[in-house]
């Protein structure tokens, strides 16, 4: 039994998300929620929101409780990069890359 939650086009680099998801990969859901709640990164709020969505999907589809769930798979991929310009001295323009990412989280039973 697996339940999945995806969030696309997050306005944050995948590298910043990976710093957080590497800490919660493979953990029980309750333990991961506690860890995410006290992390000082904004990426932790994004991952926590996605984890709540995956728990709700598991509860709705299979009727399981969060105590029996574990994060079985979690990864962040790069998405589109927005190219913007920044004005500089003497009429010059520097390019600015605004990177985005996709986050996928899968929870499953601990029995496996």
Secondary structure, 3 states (H helix, E strand, C coil): CEEEEEEEEECCCHHHHHHHHHHHCCCEHHHHHHHHHCCCCHHHHHHHHHHHHHHHHHHHHHCCCHHHEEEEEEEEEEEEEEEEEEECHHHCEEEEEEEEEEEEEEEEECCC
